[in-house]
């Protein structure tokens, strides 16, 4: 009985403790960076790189958690068609996916190069995000 009572008494102050009130994270305006003829901005969770005519040339998205990182970079040709994609996916056990895909003018995957961990069969199309309509940089 004494062995059970002592740990409970030690945990009682921790159970009554409260975390200090956290300040809200400020919402920062989207920053636009211009390099040469390309401008980069952030729209929601997407990073867009547009050319001087305003057409999206690159779209980058993903997530970063301590044990899981996904970065997807989609590239578009001058006509606005999907031309390629690069997917980098790392987990706590190492690299799961490091693949590049090339698409033809009809949007069909014509070539895939890179490394996939055994058992990772997720199609590249499942990682694609649509280009937001009327996105302004």
SVG drawing of the C-alpha trace seen along z (x, -y; Angstrom):
<svg xmlns="http://www.w3.org/2000/svg" viewBox="-10 -41 27 45">
<polyline fill="none" stroke="black" stroke-width="0.4" points="0.0,0.0 2.8,-2.4 4.5,-1.7 1.3,-2.9 0.6,-5.9 4.0,-7.5 3.9,-7.8 0.3,-9.1 1.4,-11.8 4.3,-12.8 2.0,-13.2 -0.7,-15.2 1.1,-18.6 1.7,-17.9 -2.0,-17.2 -3.0,-20.5 -0.4,-22.5 -1.7,-24.5 0.3,-25.5 0.8,-29.3 -1.4,-31.1 0.1,-31.1 -0.1,-34.2 -1.7,-33.7 0.6,-33.3 0.4,-36.5 -0.9,-36.1 1.8,-37.5 1.0,-38.9 2.2,-36.8 5.7,-37.9 6.5,-38.2 10.0,-37.8 11.1,-38.7 14.1,-37.0 14.7,-37.8 11.4,-37.3 9.9,-35.1 8.0,-36.1 7.4,-33.8 4.6,-34.2 2.6,-32.1 -1.1,-31.5 -2.6,-29.5 -0.4,-26.4 1.0,-26.7 4.2,-28.4 3.7,-29.7 6.3,-30.9 4.8,-32.9 6.4,-34.3 6.1,-37.9 2.7,-37.2 1.3,-35.9 1.2,-32.2 2.2,-29.7 5.5,-28.0 6.1,-26.2 3.8,-25.1 5.4,-23.8 3.5,-22.2 3.9,-19.6 4.1,-19.2 6.9,-19.1 6.5,-17.2 9.4,-16.0 9.2,-12.5 7.6,-12.9 8.5,-15.4 6.8,-15.7 7.8,-18.2 6.1,-18.2 7.3,-20.6 5.1,-20.7 6.4,-22.5 4.4,-23.9 5.3,-24.8 4.7,-28.2 1.2,-27.1 0.3,-26.3 0.3,-22.6 1.8,-20.2 5.3,-19.3 6.9,-17.6 6.7,-16.8 9.3,-16.0 8.2,-14.2 10.5,-13.9 9.0,-12.0 11.0,-11.1 9.8,-9.3 11.4,-8.5 12.9,-5.3 14.5,-7.2 13.7,-8.1 10.5,-6.7 10.3,-8.4 12.5,-10.6 11.0,-10.5 10.7,-12.8 8.0,-12.4 7.7,-13.9 4.3,-14.5 3.5,-15.0 1.2,-17.7 -1.8,-15.6 -1.0,-15.2 0.1,-11.6 3.0,-10.4 5.7,-9.4 8.7,-8.8 9.5,-8.3 13.0,-8.3 14.3,-8.1 14.0,-5.9 11.1,-4.3 11.3,-2.3 10.1,1.2 6.3,1.3 5.8,-2.4 3.6,-2.2 1.7,-5.5 1.1,-6.9 2.7,-10.3 -0.7,-11.8 -2.0,-11.4 0.6,-14.0 -0.5,-16.7 -2.4,-19.8 -4.5,-21.9 -3.3,-25.4 -5.6,-27.8 -7.9,-29.9 -7.2,-33.6 -4.2,-33.4 -2.4,-36.7 1.3,-37.2"/>
</svg>
